[in-house]
Amino acid sequence: MLHARTSGRSHAEACAQLEASCRRHGYGVLGSHNVAETLRSKGLPFAGESRIYEICHPGHAAAILAADPLLAAALPCRIAVSNSNGTTRLSMLSPQQLLAGLSGDSPGAAAHQATAAQVEAETLAILNEAAG
């Protein structure tokens, strides 16, 4: 499931607010990728703005990895901030659904689903705060 919000903020304002919201909720920004710039540098036409943030809460990541180290493939969480035709939108995949799809009925599934529910609540709060 994709969670998406429309923002009245500019792309730059939404990006700055996202970074601040991450800090308030104990999440670190591990990196960001300016997808629009990358596409344009490759000669591809892209008129809008698009940046993907990789964010992580160390305690939650440790709990997920303790339950099943193979779930490292689902980390970190990503939130995208894009602007097209003057409209800024933020989006993210559901951590709960992503981990449920990957873990199935593995031995640690119940433990990391509880963590995924908490991550989803926190990252939705970050998404909503950044969108305004």
C-alpha positions as CSV (number, residue, x, y, z in Angstrom):
1,M,0.0,0.0,0.0
2,L,1.2,3.4,-0.9
3,H,0.6,6.3,1.6
4,A,0.6,9.7,-0.2
5,R,-0.1,13.2,1.0
6,T,-0.4,16.5,-1.0
7,S,1.4,19.5,0.6
8,G,0.9,23.2,0.3
9,R,4.7,23.6,0.8
10,S,7.3,24.0,-1.9
11,H,9.5,21.0,-2.7
12,A,12.4,22.5,-0.8
13,E,10.2,23.4,2.3
14,A,8.7,19.9,2.4
15,C,12.2,18.4,2.2
16,A,13.5,20.6,5.0
17,Q,10.4,19.8,7.1
18,L,10.8,16.0,6.5
19,E,14.4,16.1,7.8
20,A,13.3,18.1,10.9
21,S,10.4,15.7,11.5
22,C,12.7,12.7,11.2
23,R,14.9,14.2,13.9
24,R,11.9,14.9,16.2
25,H,10.9,11.2,16.0
26,G,14.3,9.7,16.5
27,Y,14.9,8.8,12.9
28,G,18.1,9.5,11.1
29,V,18.3,10.4,7.4
30,L,20.8,7.9,6.0
31,G,20.8,9.5,2.6
32,S,18.8,11.2,0.0
33,H,18.7,10.8,-3.8
34,N,17.9,13.6,-6.1
35,V,16.2,11.5,-8.8
36,A,15.2,14.4,-11.0
37,E,18.8,15.7,-11.1
38,T,20.1,12.2,-11.9
39,L,17.6,11.7,-14.7
40,R,18.4,15.1,-16.2
41,S,22.2,14.4,-15.9
42,K,21.6,11.3,-18.0
43,G,19.9,13.4,-20.7
44,L,16.4,12.3,-19.9
45,P,13.7,14.9,-19.8
46,F,12.2,15.4,-16.4
47,A,10.5,18.7,-15.6
48,G,9.5,18.1,-11.9
49,E,11.4,17.5,-8.7
50,S,11.8,14.2,-7.0
51,R,13.9,13.3,-4.0
52,I,13.9,10.0,-2.1
53,Y,15.0,10.0,1.5
54,E,16.3,6.8,3.3
55,I,15.4,7.0,6.9
56,C,15.9,4.7,9.8
57,H,15.3,4.4,13.6
58,P,18.2,2.3,14.9
59,G,16.2,0.6,17.7
60,H,13.5,-0.5,15.3
61,A,16.1,-1.7,12.7
62,A,17.9,-3.7,15.4
63,A,14.6,-5.4,16.4
64,I,13.7,-6.3,12.8
65,L,17.2,-7.7,12.1
66,A,17.2,-9.7,15.4
67,A,14.0,-11.3,14.4
68,D,15.2,-12.1,10.8
69,P,18.5,-10.9,9.4
70,L,17.2,-11.5,5.8
71,L,14.8,-8.6,6.3
72,A,17.8,-6.3,5.9
73,A,16.6,-6.1,2.3
74,A,13.6,-4.1,3.4
75,L,15.6,-1.5,5.3
76,P,15.8,1.4,5.4
77,C,12.4,3.1,5.1
78,R,12.0,5.5,2.2
79,I,9.9,8.6,1.8
80,A,9.7,10.4,-1.5
81,V,9.1,14.1,-2.0
82,S,8.1,15.1,-5.5
83,N,6.8,18.2,-7.2
84,S,5.0,18.2,-10.6
85,N,3.1,21.1,-12.1
86,G,3.5,23.1,-8.9
87,T,2.0,20.4,-6.6
88,T,4.2,18.8,-3.9
89,R,3.5,15.3,-2.9
90,L,5.0,13.0,-0.3
91,S,4.7,9.2,-0.4
92,M,6.0,6.0,1.2
93,L,5.3,2.3,1.1
94,S,3.5,0.7,4.1
95,P,6.2,-0.9,6.3
96,Q,3.6,-3.3,7.7
97,Q,2.6,-4.6,4.4
98,L,6.1,-4.7,3.0
99,L,7.4,-6.8,6.0
100,A,4.3,-9.0,6.0
101,G,4.8,-9.8,2.4
102,L,8.5,-10.7,3.0
103,S,8.2,-12.6,6.2
104,G,5.2,-14.8,5.7
105,D,5.1,-17.2,8.6
106,S,8.7,-17.1,9.6
107,P,9.5,-17.8,13.2
108,G,10.1,-14.1,14.0
109,A,7.1,-12.8,12.1
110,A,5.0,-11.8,15.1
111,A,7.8,-9.9,16.7
112,H,8.7,-7.9,13.6
113,Q,5.1,-7.3,12.7
114,A,4.7,-5.5,16.0
115,T,7.8,-3.4,15.3
116,A,6.5,-2.7,11.7
117,A,3.2,-1.4,13.1
118,Q,5.1,1.0,15.3
119,V,7.4,2.1,12.4
120,E,4.3,2.6,10.3
121,A,2.7,4.9,12.9
122,E,5.9,6.9,13.4
123,T,6.7,7.3,9.7
124,L,3.1,8.3,8.9
125,A,3.4,11.0,11.6
126,I,6.7,12.1,9.9
127,L,4.9,12.1,6.5
128,N,2.0,14.1,7.8
129,E,4.2,16.6,9.6
130,A,6.3,17.2,6.5
131,A,3.3,17.6,4.3
132,G,1.8,20.1,6.7
